[in-house]
Structures are given as C-alpha cells and as structure tokens.
Amino acid sequence: MKFLYKLQFLFILFTALPLTTFSRPKSHSKNPLSSLVIYAGSDQTICHLGDSATLGGGPTASGGVAPYTYAWTPTIGMNNSTFANPRISMISPVEKLYLIVTDFSGNTATDSVVIYVDSVYYCNAGTTQSFCGGKPVLLGSSYSPKSGKYVWMPADSLSCSDCPHPSAEPITTTTYSMTVTDPTTGCHNSSTVTLTPYGPIISTTSPVYLTQGQNTNLQASGGFKYQWWPANLMFNPTTSDPEVEVEQTYTYYVAGYDGNGCAGYDSVEVIIKEDTDLVFYNTFTPNGDGINDYWYIGNIFHYPNNDLYIYNRYGKQVYYTHGYVNQWDGKNNDAVLPAATYYYILNTNTGKIYRGSVTIIRIE
C-alpha cells in the first residue's frame, strides 16, 4: 500500500509542474528569416577632380539583424569608411569602391560602386607655343571628347569655332579660349592657349594717300616670297609691289615668306581722297596674264550712263558700249585687234565729252 501511495504522490507532483520548466531551449540561429541586403549606391560622374561624392543608398543596408557594421575600401579621400553614407573626394579619374556590411548576427554581404570624373575635366585648349607663321596649328588635346559642345574664341583665323580640334593660323600673337560642355552631365571646363607666329620681319609703306581714280603700287620688303590679299583687288599679288586701283579707303595685307616657308605679316592702308575727275590710262596689255588686261578709266563708276566709242587710225569704229566699266580687252567683238594706237570718244551724258588715245601693247 505504501508503494502505491508513493506512485500516486509522484504522479500528482509531475502533473502539477509547468511544462516550460522541462522544454528544450531554442538555438540562436545565424540565418534569420529576412536576409541581409546592401546597396553601395549608383555609379556616379562628377565634374572635376577633387569634387566629392556621397556613397551608399537610402538605406545602404536592410534585412538581417540590425545594427550593421560598414567597411568601405579604399579609404583614401573618404571622411569615414565606417559610415553608411560616407563622402569621398576624388583624387583619380575613376575609382571603384567596395563595401562590406556585417549585421548583428554575423551575416555579411558585399557590393561596389564606381565614381568617374567627367572627361571634359581633362580637356584643354592645347600647348602655348611659337610656330612657323603661315602654317596651321591644331588646337585642343587628345582628351577632347567628340560628344562635347565646344565654343572657341576668337573665331577668326580658326577653321571652326565649335569643334574639338580647330586649326589656327593667326598672323599675330593670339590667345584662344575654349569652353567645352558635356551635354549629358552639364559639366564644363575652360582653358586658353597662346600662339606666337615667327618668320621674317616684313616692312611696308603705309599709309598711302591716293586721289580717287588713280592707281598705285604697294611696297613690301623683308621676304623671299610674297602673297597679298584680297588678291582679287590688285594686279600681280605675289610680288613685293602689286598694283592697286582703289575706289575707296581700304586696307591690304601681305605675307612675306622666308626660305623655310615661315611667314611674317604687315598691312598697307590706302587712304582715298574722293574725286569725280576721270583718269584715262594710255596703255594696256591684253594678253590674258591677269595684269593690265583691260583698258582702265579711273572714276568711270561716277558716270554709269556713259557711251564709249573706239576708232582705229583710219577712223573705223572697232568698239562701242553703253555704260563702260573697264571691260574692253582689245577686241572688236571676238576679233583680236593688233597692237596699235586707238582713239576714243567718251560721252558721260552729263555735259562732258572726252577725247584721247590709248595704245594696245601685245606681250607674248
């Protein structure tokens, strides 16, 4: 009987105790239901070397078990490599940064982000230099992207003012400025370059004073060869003393070249005194060489309603035109007239009539 009482006592005792007292404890799992997710941020482009960028996302880490520990590398230029969103000052054109995040449970995850310095930062206008005058110099640098928007100033003496590599041919020392903008990022950069041409020292006689209707020869010295411009407003523009017939004050320019082909430059200002008197030239040489091929009457443009008659020595008319503007080339229609002296009558139809002679000289 005593044994049965003991069994009954033990049964009552065990059934009265809480079940949790004898439950198995839960293990601390390192694989929580929500996994660790990190984001180092989007790749970025900054405008200048030395500019700073903010790394990471919003948030940089989620999931797992907070709090999180952050470790960024490399750390050069970074304000704090243990921040979720540190700032980094760029010291190289491109930098790939790595992030390791560890959560409270010891789980880890990695990610990376790349920061670029915009290519326009490395653009420049070129190298300041002296160069052989008269020969073009290519501006810009090897880093100049074709996609950039360029503005070059001053635009004169440049092959283009909106391209990466214009060619320049200044006749005096000139400083060019370049501004380039990345149309995608809006980043921009500016730079200057100075070019100094070298060559012979060219001297001219300037200014030259001339009465309207007259012609004159310009003078230049110091070069081995010459080129004047505008060439279409003078005779023999590749000599040191071209002839000009000027109706109004004008400036002519000359390049004189040395034996190496380098150019020096100068200019001549021809100052015209206005006059309406006609100036008749008494000879011309219509041989097609571009020099003195037409009979010239100075100031004829003042009398646009004129009538011109040309006769040979026998009194036969060989040429007529209304409104003469220095176009007679020594022909009667298409027939070449022989070298000889001819006689003209010019009626200005303003009450003045002029008579005289002109000689055709044939030069083979």
Secondary structure, DSSP 8 states (H G I E B T S, - for coil): -HHHHHHHHHHHHHHHS-GGGG-------SS-SS--EE-----EEESSTT-EEE-S-SSSEESSSSSEEEEEE--TTBS-TTSSS-EEE--SSEEEEEEEEEETTS-EEEEEEEEEE-GGGG------EEEETTS-EE-S-TT--TTSEEEEES-TTBS-SSSSS-EE--SS-EEEEEEEE-TTT--EEEEEEEEEEE----EE---EEEETT-EEE--EES-SEEEEESGGGSB-TTSSS-EEE-SS-EEEEEEEE-TTS-EEEEEEEEEEE-----EE--EE--SSSSSS-S--EETGGG-TT-EEEEE-TTS-EEEEEES--S---SEETTEE--SEEEEEEEE-SSS-EEEEEEEE----
